[in-house]
Structures are given as structure tokens and as C-alpha cells.
Amino acid sequence: MSMDRFRYFFDCCVGQWVTERTYHYLTVQEVERSRTEFAIAPLSTAAKTQVLKDNQRPDVDNIESLCGFHLGFETVSEKGERVSQELNMLFVPQEEVSGVLIGDYLRDRAYEEKQPKVAQFRFNPETLELLMTTNYTRVVSVDSITLINPTLRIRRIFNTHRPPEGQPLDQLTLVGFGVEQKQIPI
């Protein structure tokens, strides 16, 4: 059942989206707004295979059934700063615990560090929330996407200083909130 809801979540995500976000930089007490336009397309089997290779992962038998995207975006901050990026991502479920799907989230290029990256995801089929946790060199990023309906998502991003191994995430440096709306062709 969780896999059906997971595929539904990903099917709804394909398309053109616009998001308005607010970032709170806690270390410098600054608030910034931005607008991002992005396009999400399903990942081909060949691209899925390449993401596995980029992350030194073995081939999987059911690669066609794995959910993956090609994501391209451009962000413009209220200060006029622009950031553009394209990347491929692949979600590899590992287990289901109490109805929650858990697995690896692989990218051919990470946001903070421009190299392949393996992170973890949790998907709650009841709330349609995808929670992705990435351990970068200096920060841990926890990114949440909640599908409200097929054309509206809520985004939350929490970054903390990466603590020593075994220590809690308790030094929050950035909090981001966003409303993402799918652009329906007329």
C-alpha cells in the first residue's frame, strides 16, 4: 500500500512548479525571500542506472519500478541573486516500518556539495510527507515536502550544524518555508 501512495506522490510531482519561500538565517538573524521556478520530469531507466553508478551502488533488478526525477530549477532571491541547477535523483526503498517507507535518496549532484550524494528518506503514506535527511560536511539538512493536493505542496527545510557522531541535531542555522504551486497549462 505504501508503494502505491509513494508512486502517486511522485506522479503528482511531475510538471512545472513555482514556489515562494522564506528563509530564516538564524546565525546572522536575517530573513530572505525567494522565488523558484522548477521543472520535474521522470527519470529514464538509463539515468536511474547512472545515478546508481555515480553513487557506487550495485544495479538493482527492479530499477524500472524505482521513483526518480530529473529536476531543473532557477531561484531568484529578493536581492536579485540567481541560482540555477539541474540534477537527477533516485529513491531506493529499503524497508517499511509501521506503514512508513524508509530508504536511500541518491543524487548525481547534491545542493550543498557539487558531487554525488546518498541521503535517507522517509515517506508517510497517510500524510503524503516525504522527509529527506542529508548529512553534508558541515551541515545536516532535513527537507520536507508535503503534498496537500496534486497541485499544492508545502515545503520545510531545517539546516543544523553537523554535530560530532552520536550527538543530537541542536544547533539550528537555517529554517525555510515554502508554498509550491503546480503550473497547469492553459
ZADO-1210 file (C-alpha; in nm, 4 decimals, padded with zeros to 6 digits):
<atoms>
<atom x="00.0000" y="00.0000" z="00.0000" code="MET" pos="1"/>
<atom x="00.2800" y="00.2458" z="00.0862" code="SER" pos="2"/>
<atom x="00.4408" y="00.1948" z="-00.2564" code="MET" pos="3"/>
<atom x="00.1113" y="00.2841" z="-00.4308" code="ASP" pos="4"/>
<atom x="00.0908" y="00.6107" z="-00.2338" code="ARG" pos="5"/>
<atom x="00.4625" y="00.6730" z="-00.2957" code="PHE" pos="6"/>
<atom x="00.4124" y="00.6395" z="-00.6733" code="ARG" pos="7"/>
<atom x="00.1033" y="00.8635" z="-00.6521" code="TYR" pos="8"/>
<atom x="00.3129" y="01.1285" z="-00.4703" code="PHE" pos="9"/>
<atom x="00.5797" y="01.1155" z="-00.7426" code="PHE" pos="10"/>
<atom x="00.3263" y="01.1156" z="-01.0271" code="ASP" pos="11"/>
<atom x="00.1726" y="01.4327" z="-00.8824" code="CYS" pos="12"/>
<atom x="00.5160" y="01.5979" z="-00.8582" code="CYS" pos="13"/>
<atom x="00.5921" y="01.5736" z="-01.2312" code="VAL" pos="14"/>
<atom x="00.5454" y="01.9068" z="-01.4081" code="GLY" pos="15"/>
<atom x="00.6228" y="02.2784" z="-01.3766" code="GLN" pos="16"/>
<atom x="00.6145" y="02.4336" z="-01.0292" code="TRP" pos="17"/>
<atom x="00.6595" y="02.7775" z="-00.8746" code="VAL" pos="18"/>
<atom x="00.7471" y="02.8289" z="-00.5113" code="THR" pos="19"/>
<atom x="00.7647" y="03.1296" z="-00.2875" code="GLU" pos="20"/>
<atom x="00.9981" y="03.0656" z="00.0062" code="ARG" pos="21"/>
<atom x="01.1130" y="03.2434" z="00.3163" code="THR" pos="22"/>
<atom x="01.4492" y="03.1556" z="00.4684" code="TYR" pos="23"/>
<atom x="01.5407" y="03.2455" z="00.8251" code="HIS" pos="24"/>
<atom x="01.9195" y="03.2524" z="00.8734" code="TYR" pos="25"/>
<atom x="01.9464" y="03.2142" z="01.2497" code="LEU" pos="26"/>
<atom x="02.3224" y="03.2658" z="01.2830" code="THR" pos="27"/>
<atom x="02.3013" y="03.6168" z="01.1336" code="VAL" pos="28"/>
<atom x="01.9394" y="03.6997" z="01.2248" code="GLN" pos="29"/>
<atom x="01.8411" y="03.7605" z="00.8629" code="GLU" pos="30"/>
<atom x="01.5251" y="03.6778" z="00.6696" code="VAL" pos="31"/>
<atom x="01.5280" y="03.6345" z="00.2932" code="GLU" pos="32"/>
<atom x="01.2522" y="03.5668" z="00.0437" code="ARG" pos="33"/>
<atom x="01.2958" y="03.3940" z="-00.2887" code="SER" pos="34"/>
<atom x="01.1016" y="03.2636" z="-00.5846" code="ARG" pos="35"/>
<atom x="01.1904" y="02.9389" z="-00.7577" code="THR" pos="36"/>
<atom x="01.0618" y="02.8017" z="-01.0849" code="GLU" pos="37"/>
<atom x="01.1368" y="02.4383" z="-01.1412" code="PHE" pos="38"/>
<atom x="01.0595" y="02.1532" z="-01.3735" code="ALA" pos="39"/>
<atom x="01.0321" y="01.7905" z="-01.2675" code="ILE" pos="40"/>
<atom x="01.0434" y="01.5052" z="-01.5194" code="ALA" pos="41"/>
<atom x="01.0504" y="01.1278" z="-01.4627" code="PRO" pos="42"/>
<atom x="01.3953" y="00.9709" z="-01.4754" code="LEU" pos="43"/>
<atom x="01.4659" y="00.7259" z="-01.7583" code="SER" pos="44"/>
<atom x="01.5946" y="00.3793" z="-01.6785" code="THR" pos="45"/>
<atom x="01.9347" y="00.4747" z="-01.8219" code="ALA" pos="46"/>
<atom x="01.9509" y="00.7824" z="-01.5974" code="ALA" pos="47"/>
<atom x="01.8462" y="00.5749" z="-01.2941" code="LYS" pos="48"/>
<atom x="02.1292" y="00.3321" z="-01.3704" code="THR" pos="49"/>
<atom x="02.3738" y="00.6234" z="-01.3986" code="GLN" pos="50"/>
<atom x="02.2669" y="00.7661" z="-01.0600" code="VAL" pos="51"/>
<atom x="02.3334" y="00.4241" z="-00.9048" code="LEU" pos="52"/>
<atom x="02.6784" y="00.4142" z="-01.0699" code="LYS" pos="53"/>
<atom x="02.7572" y="00.7741" z="-00.9666" code="ASP" pos="54"/>
<atom x="02.6945" y="00.6706" z="-00.6055" code="ASN" pos="55"/>
<atom x="02.8893" y="00.3405" z="-00.6327" code="GLN" pos="56"/>
<atom x="02.5723" y="00.1348" z="-00.5843" code="ARG" pos="57"/>
<atom x="02.5113" y="-00.2028" z="-00.7494" code="PRO" pos="58"/>
<atom x="02.2485" y="-00.2452" z="-01.0181" code="ASP" pos="59"/>
<atom x="01.9043" y="-00.3433" z="-00.8931" code="VAL" pos="60"/>
<atom x="01.6665" y="-00.5877" z="-01.0592" code="ASP" pos="61"/>
<atom x="01.3560" y="-00.3683" z="-01.0295" code="ASN" pos="62"/>
<atom x="01.5137" y="-00.0414" z="-01.1440" code="ILE" pos="63"/>
<atom x="01.2163" y="00.0472" z="-01.3682" code="GLU" pos="64"/>
<atom x="00.9865" y="00.0485" z="-01.0638" code="SER" pos="65"/>
<atom x="01.2030" y="00.2915" z="-00.8638" code="LEU" pos="66"/>
<atom x="01.0858" y="00.6512" z="-00.8406" code="CYS" pos="67"/>
<atom x="01.3260" y="00.9084" z="-00.9760" code="GLY" pos="68"/>
<atom x="01.3300" y="01.2596" z="-01.1171" code="PHE" pos="69"/>
<atom x="01.5260" y="01.4982" z="-01.3266" code="HIS" pos="70"/>
<atom x="01.4974" y="01.8347" z="-01.1505" code="LEU" pos="71"/>
<atom x="01.5900" y="02.1686" z="-01.3012" code="GLY" pos="72"/>
<atom x="01.5370" y="02.4937" z="-01.1166" code="PHE" pos="73"/>
<atom x="01.6171" y="02.8633" z="-01.1059" code="GLU" pos="74"/>
<atom x="01.5890" y="03.0629" z="-00.7859" code="THR" pos="75"/>
<atom x="01.5886" y="03.4412" z="-00.7643" code="VAL" pos="76"/>
<atom x="01.6260" y="03.5981" z="-00.4211" code="SER" pos="77"/>
<atom x="01.4734" y="03.9305" z="-00.3262" code="GLU" pos="78"/>
<atom x="01.8292" y="04.0700" z="-00.3509" code="LYS" pos="79"/>
<atom x="01.8418" y="03.9624" z="-00.7151" code="GLY" pos="80"/>
<atom x="02.0838" y="03.6726" z="-00.6636" code="GLU" pos="81"/>
<atom x="02.0234" y="03.3835" z="-00.9049" code="ARG" pos="82"/>
<atom x="02.0974" y="03.0142" z="-00.8594" code="VAL" pos="83"/>
<atom x="02.0316" y="02.7532" z="-01.1288" code="SER" pos="84"/>
<atom x="02.0910" y="02.3824" z="-01.1072" code="GLN" pos="85"/>
<atom x="01.9946" y="02.0538" z="-01.2696" code="GLU" pos="86"/>
<atom x="02.0244" y="01.7161" z="-01.1052" code="LEU" pos="87"/>
<atom x="01.8958" y="01.3608" z="-01.1134" code="ASN" pos="88"/>
<atom x="01.7590" y="01.1898" z="-00.8049" code="MET" pos="89"/>
<atom x="01.6581" y="00.8343" z="-00.7307" code="LEU" pos="90"/>
<atom x="01.4667" y="00.6910" z="-00.4339" code="PHE" pos="91"/>
<atom x="01.5549" y="00.3344" z="-00.3331" code="VAL" pos="92"/>
<atom x="01.3161" y="00.1943" z="-00.0673" code="PRO" pos="93"/>
<atom x="01.4836" y="-00.0334" z="00.1891" code="GLN" pos="94"/>
<atom x="01.2070" y="-00.1193" z="00.4360" code="GLU" pos="95"/>
<atom x="00.8615" y="-00.0337" z="00.5629" code="GLU" pos="96"/>
<atom x="00.8204" y="00.0339" z="00.9361" code="VAL" pos="97"/>
<atom x="00.4705" y="00.0868" z="01.0775" code="SER" pos="98"/>
<atom x="00.3493" y="00.1851" z="00.7306" code="GLY" pos="99"/>
<atom x="00.6323" y="00.4373" z="00.6745" code="VAL" pos="100"/>
<atom x="00.8589" y="00.3728" z="00.3748" code="LEU" pos="101"/>
<atom x="01.2308" y="00.4193" z="00.4511" code="ILE" pos="102"/>
<atom x="01.5231" y="00.4128" z="00.2120" code="GLY" pos="103"/>
<atom x="01.8098" y="00.5854" z="00.0354" code="ASP" pos="104"/>
<atom x="01.7811" y="00.9071" z="-00.1621" code="TYR" pos="105"/>
<atom x="02.0581" y="00.9246" z="-00.4238" code="LEU" pos="106"/>
<atom x="02.1571" y="01.2264" z="-00.6302" code="ARG" pos="107"/>
<atom x="02.4099" y="01.2675" z="-00.9065" code="ASP" pos="108"/>
<atom x="02.4801" y="01.6149" z="-00.7679" code="ARG" pos="109"/>
<atom x="02.3990" y="01.7471" z="-00.4210" code="ALA" pos="110"/>
<atom x="02.2802" y="02.1005" z="-00.3431" code="TYR" pos="111"/>
<atom x="02.5479" y="02.1945" z="-00.0884" code="GLU" pos="112"/>
<atom x="02.8318" y="01.9905" z="-00.2326" code="GLU" pos="113"/>
<atom x="02.8568" y="01.9530" z="-00.6084" code="LYS" pos="114"/>
<atom x="02.9113" y="01.5766" z="-00.6115" code="GLN" pos="115"/>
<atom x="02.7034" y="01.2565" z="-00.5938" code="PRO" pos="116"/>
<atom x="02.5322" y="01.2136" z="-00.2592" code="LYS" pos="117"/>
<atom x="02.3464" y="00.9400" z="-00.0723" code="VAL" pos="118"/>
<atom x="02.0936" y="01.0574" z="00.1849" code="ALA" pos="119"/>
<atom x="01.7997" y="00.8980" z="00.3626" code="GLN" pos="120"/>
<atom x="01.4261" y="00.9393" z="00.3102" code="PHE" pos="121"/>
<atom x="01.1084" y="00.8555" z="00.4976" code="ARG" pos="122"/>
<atom x="00.7699" y="00.8653" z="00.3286" code="PHE" pos="123"/>
<atom x="00.4477" y="00.8712" z="00.5289" code="ASN" pos="124"/>
<atom x="00.1634" y="00.7482" z="00.3045" code="PRO" pos="125"/>
<atom x="-00.1063" y="00.8861" z="00.5367" code="GLU" pos="126"/>
<atom x="00.0186" y="01.2467" z="00.5394" code="THR" pos="127"/>
<atom x="00.1900" y="01.2289" z="00.1971" code="LEU" pos="128"/>
<atom x="00.5060" y="01.3749" z="00.3505" code="GLU" pos="129"/>
<atom x="00.8479" y="01.2980" z="00.2033" code="LEU" pos="130"/>
<atom x="01.1211" y="01.3690" z="00.4589" code="LEU" pos="131"/>
<atom x="01.4786" y="01.3721" z="00.3276" code="MET" pos="132"/>
<atom x="01.7829" y="01.3935" z="00.5562" code="THR" pos="133"/>
<atom x="02.1236" y="01.4707" z="00.4086" code="THR" pos="134"/>
<atom x="02.4491" y="01.4745" z="00.6040" code="ASN" pos="135"/>
<atom x="02.6781" y="01.7247" z="00.4352" code="TYR" pos="136"/>
<atom x="03.0314" y="01.8000" z="00.5535" code="THR" pos="137"/>
<atom x="02.9298" y="02.0954" z="00.7743" code="ARG" pos="138"/>
<atom x="02.5507" y="02.0796" z="00.7974" code="VAL" pos="139"/>
<atom x="02.2660" y="01.8320" z="00.8210" code="VAL" pos="140"/>
<atom x="01.9711" y="01.9287" z="00.6027" code="SER" pos="141"/>
<atom x="01.6220" y="01.7972" z="00.6770" code="VAL" pos="142"/>
<atom x="01.3890" y="01.8742" z="00.3869" code="ASP" pos="143"/>
<atom x="01.0158" y="01.8009" z="00.3987" code="SER" pos="144"/>
<atom x="00.7694" y="01.8063" z="00.1091" code="ILE" pos="145"/>
<atom x="00.4040" y="01.7517" z="00.1970" code="THR" pos="146"/>
<atom x="00.1596" y="01.7015" z="-00.0881" code="LEU" pos="147"/>
<atom x="-00.1626" y="01.8818" z="00.0050" code="ILE" pos="148"/>
<atom x="-00.3284" y="01.8028" z="-00.3277" code="ASN" pos="149"/>
<atom x="-00.1964" y="01.7295" z="-00.6802" code="PRO" pos="150"/>
<atom x="-00.1220" y="02.0992" z="-00.7417" code="THR" pos="151"/>
<atom x="-00.0121" y="02.2245" z="-00.3973" code="LEU" pos="152"/>
<atom x="00.2836" y="02.1280" z="-00.1800" code="ARG" pos="153"/>
<atom x="00.4235" y="02.2696" z="00.1439" code="ILE" pos="154"/>
<atom x="00.7989" y="02.2723" z="00.1872" code="ARG" pos="155"/>
<atom x="01.0024" y="02.2949" z="00.5079" code="ARG" pos="156"/>
<atom x="01.3812" y="02.2990" z="00.5310" code="ILE" pos="157"/>
<atom x="01.5825" y="02.2779" z="00.8525" code="PHE" pos="158"/>
<atom x="01.9616" y="02.3016" z="00.8494" code="ASN" pos="159"/>
<atom x="02.1722" y="02.2385" z="01.1578" code="THR" pos="160"/>
<atom x="02.5445" y="02.2417" z="01.2213" code="HIS" pos="161"/>
<atom x="02.6612" y="01.8853" z="01.1765" code="ARG" pos="162"/>
<atom x="02.7344" y="01.7625" z="01.5295" code="PRO" pos="163"/>
<atom x="03.0000" y="01.5100" z="01.6276" code="PRO" pos="164"/>
<atom x="02.8939" y="01.1486" z="01.5684" code="GLU" pos="165"/>
<atom x="02.6233" y="01.0392" z="01.8122" code="GLY" pos="166"/>
<atom x="02.5322" y="01.3918" z="01.9242" code="GLN" pos="167"/>
<atom x="02.1857" y="01.5478" z="01.8710" code="PRO" pos="168"/>
<atom x="02.0964" y="01.7993" z="01.5998" code="LEU" pos="169"/>
<atom x="02.0612" y="02.1017" z="01.8273" code="ASP" pos="170"/>
<atom x="02.2297" y="02.3984" z="01.6526" code="GLN" pos="171"/>
<atom x="01.9707" y="02.5172" z="01.4016" code="LEU" pos="172"/>
<atom x="02.1227" y="02.7557" z="01.1449" code="THR" pos="173"/>
<atom x="01.8505" y="02.7895" z="00.8802" code="LEU" pos="174"/>
<atom x="01.4761" y="02.7398" z="00.8621" code="VAL" pos="175"/>
<atom x="01.2935" y="02.7651" z="00.5302" code="GLY" pos="176"/>
<atom x="00.9238" y="02.7541" z="00.4491" code="PHE" pos="177"/>
<atom x="00.7641" y="02.7465" z="00.1091" code="GLY" pos="178"/>
<atom x="00.4358" y="02.7140" z="-00.0733" code="VAL" pos="179"/>
<atom x="00.4758" y="02.5301" z="-00.4045" code="GLU" pos="180"/>
<atom x="00.2094" y="02.5508" z="-00.6723" code="GLN" pos="181"/>
<atom x="00.1947" y="02.3437" z="-00.9880" code="LYS" pos="182"/>
<atom x="00.1552" y="02.5397" z="-01.3078" code="GLN" pos="183"/>
<atom x="-00.1312" y="02.3923" z="-01.5085" code="ILE" pos="184"/>
<atom x="-00.1093" y="02.4504" z="-01.8869" code="PRO" pos="185"/>
<atom x="-00.3973" y="02.6547" z="-02.0222" code="ILE" pos="186"/>
</atoms>
